Amino acid sequence: MIRIVSAVIGAVILLVLEIPSSQAAYGDAPWCAVINAGEDEMYWDCEYATFAACWPNVVAGNRGFCNVNPTYRPATAAPARPAVRRHAAKHPQAR
């Protein structure tokens, strides 16, 4: 009985955690070519840095459109180093 219950719980967890392929995004770039794969199936090809780079793939007959990647997170820049202040050397004035 315990084996059956644990098998059912495992199956439920897998079903809950599964991401439908129609909503999956592949790649880590700011622009995606959303391509119609047929029968209500959409493929997100997220490998384009700009809209201009994405557009030729869609126009080439893939029956899709370009969209902003909903899961894109730009890399964070390193914190700026503080500026080093250099003071002018004070020399005694010649008299």
C-alpha positions in Angstrom: 0.0 0.0 0.0 2.8 2.4 0.9 4.5 1.7 -2.5 1.3 2.6 -4.4 0.8 5.8 -2.4 4.4 6.9 -2.9 4.2 6.1 -6.7 1.0 8.2 -7.0 2.6 11.1 -5.1 5.7 10.9 -7.3 3.6 11.0 -10.4 1.6 14.0 -9.1 4.8 15.9 -8.4 6.1 15.2 -11.9 2.9 16.4 -13.4 2.8 19.6 -11.3 6.4 20.5 -12.1 6.3 19.8 -15.8 6.5 22.9 -18.0 4.3 22.7 -21.1 6.4 22.8 -24.2 4.2 25.6 -25.6 5.5 27.9 -22.9 9.1 26.8 -22.7 11.8 29.3 -23.7 15.1 28.0 -25.1 18.1 30.3 -24.9 19.2 33.3 -22.8 19.1 36.3 -25.1 16.8 39.4 -25.0 14.8 38.5 -28.2 13.0 35.3 -29.1 11.6 34.0 -32.4 8.3 32.4 -31.5 7.7 29.8 -34.1 4.5 27.9 -34.8 5.4 24.1 -34.7 1.8 23.1 -35.6 -1.2 21.9 -33.7 -1.2 24.7 -31.1 2.5 24.0 -30.4 4.8 27.1 -30.1 8.6 27.0 -29.9 10.5 29.9 -28.4 14.0 30.2 -29.9 15.6 32.8 -27.6 19.1 33.4 -29.1 18.9 36.8 -30.6 20.5 39.9 -29.2 18.3 42.4 -31.2 15.0 42.5 -33.0 16.8 43.0 -36.3 18.7 39.7 -35.8 15.5 37.8 -34.9 13.3 39.1 -37.8 15.0 37.3 -40.7 14.4 33.9 -39.0 10.7 34.7 -38.8 10.4 36.1 -42.3 12.1 33.0 -43.7 8.8 31.1 -43.6 8.7 29.8 -40.0 5.2 31.2 -39.4 6.0 33.1 -36.2 7.0 36.4 -34.7 9.7 38.0 -32.7 9.0 38.7 -29.0 10.9 39.9 -25.9 12.2 37.0 -23.9 10.1 36.8 -20.8 12.8 35.0 -18.8 15.8 37.1 -19.9 17.9 38.5 -17.1 20.8 40.7 -18.2 24.1 40.1 -16.6 24.8 42.5 -13.7 27.7 44.9 -14.2 30.6 44.8 -11.8 30.5 47.6 -9.3 32.4 50.7 -10.3 35.7 51.2 -8.6 35.9 54.4 -6.5 37.8 57.2 -8.2 41.2 57.8 -6.8 41.6 61.4 -5.7 45.1 62.8 -6.2 45.9 66.1 -4.5 48.3 68.5 -6.0 51.6 68.6 -4.2 52.1 71.7 -2.2 55.5 73.2 -2.8 56.8 76.1 -0.9 56.8 79.2 -3.0 60.2 80.6 -4.0 60.9 84.1 -2.8 
